[in-house]
Amino acid sequence: MGWMQQRLRHLGWRHWLCWLLLWGLMPASATLRVATAQWPGFTTATGQGAYFELLQLVLAEPVTVDIMPYTRAVLTTERQQAEVVFAVTPHDSTLLGLSMDPIDFDEVVAVFRPTAALKIALQQRRFSNLRLSWRQGYNYGVALGLPAQGFEALSIEQGLELVLHQRLDLFLVERSELDSFTPQQLLQSGLAVEHLAFVPIYVGFAPSSRGLQLQRQWNQRWQQLRETGELHRFYQHHDGMLAPDPRQPTKPASPQPASGPRS
């Protein structure tokens, strides 16, 4: 009897040991880690806003959010410390996987002193001899295919000030980032604003097996939502975002001002 009890006790320990090992190998129900800048109306530290609503529509997974400057958010996702980052252009990273279509468009405008020479240069899209600037980390010069190098301003205010004091010719910025300045204020300051282009922005996925899996899930679900019309209805209810044209996804379906900002 004693021998039998010891044998059963031994088998019991083996059972529990196997159970614990298997438990450790089971995938945890991890949340989706998102690194993003905070853009009012689009992203918040609590996982709210239009971009998070789109994320839930497509992937429907719980998220944890790390708010940080945009450039750092891209780097964090490249280092696989997050799985997802919003509003990436193909020129922002060579490591991240991108969603099959843009989720929104940055409307890039030029802020300048309206001299006759600059007006002509803008009309003819001649930038090679101009002194350009944009926000740090945004790569608008590369995204627009401009031949000239640019100065990376640390803030909107710095970029505007450099143009105002004629140290730069053009400051390239997302239009909605000028919302705190009325057109009247800009004109009174001696500055003008002109539309340049709509730059497509994507969801970026970490260069990892988990990131690749999410990218595939996103693309498959995105296509399904487009076919059922749910994607169209989402953009109808979020007029601050520009939907991609299904026939030519790198262009917005119906270009309107006030596209999604990246700051």
KOLTOR-869473 format. One record per residue (C-alpha): residue in one letter; x, y, z. Coordinates in steps of 0.5 Angstrom, whole numbers, plus 500, padded with zeros to 3 digits. Layout:
<recs>
AXYZ/...
</recs>
This chain:
<recs>
M500500500/G506505502/W509504495/M502505491/Q501511495/Q508514493/R507512486/L501516486/R504522489/H510522484/L505521478/G501527481/W507531481/R509530474/H502531472/W502538476/L509539473/C507538466/W501542467/L505548469/L510547463/L504547458/W501553461/G507557460/L507555453/M500558452/P500564448/A497570453/S491574451/A496580450/T493587448/L495590442/R501595444/V500602440/A505607440/T502614438/A503621438/Q497625441/W492628436/P486631438/G480627435/F484622432/T488619438/T488619446/A492616452/T485612453/G485609446/Q479613444/G479618437/A478616430/Y484612429/F483608435/E475607432/L478605426/L483600429/Q477597433/L473596427/V478592423/L482588428/A477588434/E483587439/P484590446/V489596446/T495599451/V497606449/D503609449/I503617448/M510620445/P512624440/Y511621433/T518620431/R519616437/A513612436/V516610429/L522608433/T519604438/T515600433/E521599429/R524596436/Q518591437/Q516595443/A510596440/E506593435/V502598431/V504606430/F499610426/A500615420/V506613417/T508614410/P513610406/H518615407/D518614415/S521607415/T524602411/L523597417/L515597418/G510593415/L504598412/S497597411/M495595404/D491602403/P492609407/I488610412/D488618412/F491623408/D496629410/E494635407/V501639406/V501646405/A506651404/V507657409/F511663406/R511671405/P507672399/T513675394/A512675387/A518671386/L515666391/K508666388/I511664381/A516659384/L510655387/Q505656381/Q511653377/R513648383/R520650382/F523648389/S530647388/N533654389/L528655395/R530654403/L525649405/S523647412/W518642416/R517639422/Q522634425/G521627423/Y516628418/N520628411/Y515632407/G520634402/V522626401/A514625401/L513630396/G519628391/L522635392/P529636390/A532641395/Q534639403/G530642408/F531644415/E527640421/A523645425/L522643432/S515646433/I510650428/E512656432/Q519656430/G517654423/L513660422/E518665425/L523663421/V519664415/L517671418/H524673419/Q526671412/R531666414/L527660410/D522661404/L517655405/F515652411/L511645410/V506643415/E499639415/R494644414/S490642421/E496644425/L495651423/D488651426/S490655432/F492661427/T486664423/P487666416/Q486673418/Q492672423/L497669418/L495675413/Q496680418/S503677420/G505677413/L504670411/A500666406/V498659405/E498655399/H496647398/L501643396/A499636396/F495630399/V500625402/P497618404/I499616411/Y498608413/V498604419/G505601421/F506594424/A512592427/P518588424/S516581428/S512575427/R506578431/G507585427/L506581420/Q500577423/L497583425/Q498586418/R495580414/Q489580419/W488588417/N489587410/Q484581410/R479585414/W480591411/Q478588404/Q472585407/L469591410/R470595404/E466590400/T460590405/G460598405/E462598413/L468602411/H465607407/R460608412/F466609417/Y469615413/Q462618412/H461619420/H468621420/D469627416/G476629419/M479623415/L480622408/A478615405/P482612400/D480612393/P478604391/R481605384/Q487609386/P488608393/T494613394/K489619392/P483621397/A476619394/S474626395/P479631397/Q477636402/P481640407/A482638414/S485631414/G488628419/P494631423/R501628425/S504632430/
</recs>
